C-alpha cells in the first residue's frame, strides 16, 4: 500500500468542517445578495433597499399581475418605466410614501400589491379571518351534532337477544377451553 489510509473518523470530521464552512459563507453572503436588486441601477445600498421596498408595494401594470420588483418580462412596457420613475424620485430625495402615492394617483388603487387598510378595502383584510371563523364554527357544530346523533342511535338501538340454545352452546365451548 502506498501512502497511508485516512481513518474514517478523519474523513467525516473534514466533511463536517467543509459543510460548516459552506454554511457560514452562505449565511454571510445571502443577506448581501438579498439586499441587491437586479432591477435597479442604483449603486447606493440604502437607495437600492428603498427601491426594493417601494417596488414590492407596487404591481406591474402590463397585465402579468406580478409585483413590480419581480416582473420578469423582458422589455416590459410597464415595469421598466415604472422602475425608472422610482429611481428618479429616489435620487430626487422623495420619501417612499409620496412615491407610492404618485403611482396610485396615476394608475389607481390597482397598482398597490396589497389593499389599503381603510374604508371598504378593509374588508379584504377582515373577511378571510371572518370566513375562517365561520367555517371553524360550522365544523365544530357539525362534529358535535354528528357525535350526539351517534350516541343517541347507539342508545336507542335494540339490544339483540341471543337465542338461549346458542347461549348454552357458547358457554359450553368457553368452558371446554
C-alpha positions as a Python dict, from the first residue, in 0.01 Angstrom:
ca = {
    (1, 'X'): (0, 0, 0),
    (2, 'X'): (138, 338, -93),
    (3, 'X'): (69, 634, 126),
    (4, 'X'): (-145, 600, 430),
    (5, 'X'): (-511, 539, 480),
    (6, 'X'): (-707, 823, 631),
    (7, 'X'): (-908, 700, 923),
    (8, 'X'): (-1283, 710, 863),
    (9, 'X'): (-1328, 940, 1156),
    (10, 'X'): (-1098, 1199, 997),
    (11, 'X'): (-1296, 1196, 673),
    (12, 'X'): (-1625, 1267, 848),
    (13, 'X'): (-1464, 1541, 1055),
    (14, 'X'): (-1332, 1709, 738),
    (15, 'X'): (-1668, 1671, 566),
    (16, 'X'): (-1840, 1826, 867),
    (17, 'X'): (-1588, 2112, 872),
    (18, 'X'): (-1641, 2171, 500),
    (19, 'X'): (-2020, 2174, 546),
    (20, 'X'): (-1985, 2419, 835),
    (21, 'X'): (-1761, 2644, 625),
    (22, 'X'): (-2014, 2642, 340),
    (23, 'X'): (-2294, 2722, 583),
    (24, 'X'): (-2101, 3017, 727),
    (25, 'X'): (-2023, 3155, 381),
    (26, 'X'): (-2387, 3124, 274),
    (27, 'X'): (-2505, 3286, 599),
    (28, 'X'): (-2285, 3590, 539),
    (29, 'X'): (-2333, 3619, 164),
    (30, 'X'): (-2711, 3564, 147),
    (31, 'X'): (-2816, 3890, 320),
    (32, 'X'): (-2589, 4091, 93),
    (33, 'X'): (-2727, 3917, -214),
    (34, 'X'): (-3086, 3966, -95),
    (35, 'X'): (-3025, 4339, -42),
    (36, 'X'): (-2928, 4382, -405),
    (37, 'X'): (-3180, 4418, -680),
    (38, 'X'): (-3113, 4316, -1037),
    (39, 'X'): (-3387, 4556, -1149),
    (40, 'X'): (-3223, 4883, -1043),
    (41, 'X'): (-2915, 5076, -1145),
    (42, 'X'): (-2884, 5248, -807),
    (43, 'X'): (-2539, 5200, -654),
    (44, 'X'): (-2616, 5332, -306),
    (45, 'X'): (-2724, 5030, -93),
    (46, 'X'): (-2967, 5244, 111),
    (47, 'X'): (-3141, 5369, -202),
    (48, 'X'): (-3136, 5018, -352),
    (49, 'X'): (-3303, 4884, -38),
    (50, 'X'): (-3566, 5160, -53),
    (51, 'X'): (-3616, 5082, -424),
    (52, 'X'): (-3682, 4717, -333),
    (53, 'X'): (-3931, 4812, -60),
    (54, 'X'): (-4120, 5051, -288),
    (55, 'X'): (-4126, 4814, -585),
    (56, 'X'): (-4257, 4538, -354),
    (57, 'X'): (-4554, 4762, -271),
    (58, 'X'): (-4648, 4807, -639),
    (59, 'X'): (-4785, 4575, -909),
    (60, 'X'): (-4667, 4580, -1268),
    (61, 'X'): (-4937, 4719, -1497),
    (62, 'X'): (-4860, 4513, -1810),
    (63, 'X'): (-5122, 4257, -1710),
    (64, 'X'): (-4889, 3999, -1558),
    (65, 'X'): (-5014, 4084, -1204),
    (66, 'X'): (-4663, 4037, -1065),
    (67, 'X'): (-4507, 4256, -801),
    (68, 'X'): (-4304, 4524, -978),
    (69, 'X'): (-3976, 4407, -826),
    (70, 'X'): (-4008, 4056, -971),
    (71, 'X'): (-4178, 4123, -1305),
    (72, 'X'): (-3956, 3922, -1536),
    (73, 'X'): (-4093, 4018, -1875),
    (74, 'X'): (-3807, 4121, -2096),
    (75, 'X'): (-3854, 4477, -2223),
    (76, 'X'): (-4177, 4506, -2024),
    (77, 'X'): (-4362, 4819, -2142),
    (78, 'X'): (-4484, 4887, -1789),
    (79, 'X'): (-4222, 4767, -1541),
    (80, 'X'): (-3920, 4938, -1695),
    (81, 'X'): (-4068, 5291, -1699),
    (82, 'X'): (-4215, 5241, -1351),
    (83, 'X'): (-3876, 5132, -1215),
    (84, 'X'): (-3704, 5428, -1380),
    (85, 'X'): (-3962, 5660, -1225),
    (86, 'X'): (-3895, 5511, -879),
    (87, 'X'): (-3519, 5556, -929),
    (88, 'X'): (-3567, 5915, -1047),
    (89, 'X'): (-3783, 6004, -748),
    (90, 'X'): (-3546, 5831, -504),
    (91, 'X'): (-3245, 6022, -635),
    (92, 'X'): (-3450, 6342, -612),
    (93, 'X'): (-3499, 6272, -240),
    (94, 'X'): (-3871, 6193, -242),
    (95, 'X'): (-3992, 5982, 51),
    (96, 'X'): (-4133, 5631, -2),
    (97, 'X'): (-4499, 5705, 71),
    (98, 'X'): (-4501, 6001, -167),
    (99, 'X'): (-4356, 5785, -445),
    (100, 'X'): (-4621, 5517, -388),
    (101, 'X'): (-4895, 5785, -378),
    (102, 'X'): (-4773, 5924, -713),
    (103, 'X'): (-4825, 5580, -868),
    (104, 'X'): (-5168, 5547, -704),
    (105, 'X'): (-5272, 5887, -844),
    (106, 'X'): (-5152, 5782, -1190),
    (107, 'X'): (-5278, 5420, -1203),
    (108, 'X'): (-5537, 5399, -925),
    (109, 'X'): (-5556, 5157, -632),
    (110, 'X'): (-5498, 4860, -863),
    (111, 'X'): (-5125, 4945, -864),
    (112, 'X'): (-5093, 4853, -495),
    (113, 'X'): (-4977, 4500, -417),
    (114, 'X'): (-5196, 4492, -105),
    (115, 'X'): (-5521, 4680, -48),
    (116, 'X'): (-5528, 4978, 189),
    (117, 'X'): (-5641, 4911, 545),
    (118, 'X'): (-5915, 5170, 546),
    (119, 'X'): (-6268, 5212, 418),
    (120, 'X'): (-6428, 4941, 209),
    (121, 'X'): (-6086, 4789, 132),
    (122, 'X'): (-6058, 4695, 497),
    (123, 'X'): (-6298, 4411, 414),
    (124, 'X'): (-6021, 4245, 211),
    (125, 'X'): (-5820, 4216, 533),
    (126, 'X'): (-6106, 4119, 766),
    (127, 'X'): (-6312, 3879, 555),
    (128, 'X'): (-6063, 3590, 531),
    (129, 'X'): (-6040, 3568, 910),
    (130, 'X'): (-6416, 3606, 944),
    (131, 'X'): (-6483, 3330, 691),
    (132, 'X'): (-6226, 3109, 865),
    (133, 'X'): (-6402, 3157, 1199),
    (134, 'X'): (-6743, 3082, 1047),
    (135, 'X'): (-6601, 2767, 883),
    (136, 'X'): (-6447, 2658, 1213),
    (137, 'X'): (-6781, 2714, 1389),
    (138, 'X'): (-6964, 2509, 1124),
    (139, 'X'): (-6713, 2223, 1153),
    (140, 'X'): (-6736, 2216, 1534),
    (141, 'X'): (-7117, 2237, 1522),
    (142, 'X'): (-7146, 1957, 1267),
    (143, 'X'): (-6896, 1736, 1452),
    (144, 'X'): (-7077, 1770, 1786),
    (145, 'X'): (-7412, 1716, 1618),
    (146, 'X'): (-7283, 1405, 1442),
    (147, 'X'): (-7131, 1270, 1764),
    (148, 'X'): (-7451, 1326, 1963),
    (149, 'X'): (-7663, 1158, 1694),
    (150, 'X'): (-7431, 861, 1702),
    (151, 'X'): (-7464, 833, 2080),
    (152, 'X'): (-7843, 857, 2056),
    (153, 'X'): (-7853, 596, 1781),
    (154, 'X'): (-7636, 362, 1987),
    (155, 'X'): (-7854, 411, 2296),
    (156, 'X'): (-8179, 365, 2104),
    (157, 'X'): (-8061, 58, 1914),
    (158, 'X'): (-8238, -257, 2030),
    (159, 'X'): (-8021, -498, 2219),
    (160, 'X'): (-8010, -814, 2018),
    (161, 'X'): (-8123, -1115, 2216),
    (162, 'X'): (-7912, -1422, 2179),
    (163, 'X'): (-8102, -1743, 2131),
    (164, 'X'): (-8092, -1936, 2465),
    (165, 'X'): (-7974, -2252, 2292),
    (166, 'X'): (-7694, -2060, 2123),
    (167, 'X'): (-7602, -1904, 2459),
    (168, 'X'): (-7565, -2252, 2615),
    (169, 'X'): (-7350, -2365, 2324),
    (170, 'X'): (-7120, -2062, 2356),
    (171, 'X'): (-7081, -2112, 2731),
    (172, 'X'): (-7007, -2486, 2678),
    (173, 'X'): (-6733, -2403, 2424),
    (174, 'X'): (-6580, -2144, 2656),
    (175, 'X'): (-6571, -2395, 2944),
    (176, 'X'): (-6402, -2653, 2727),
    (177, 'X'): (-6109, -2424, 2658),
}
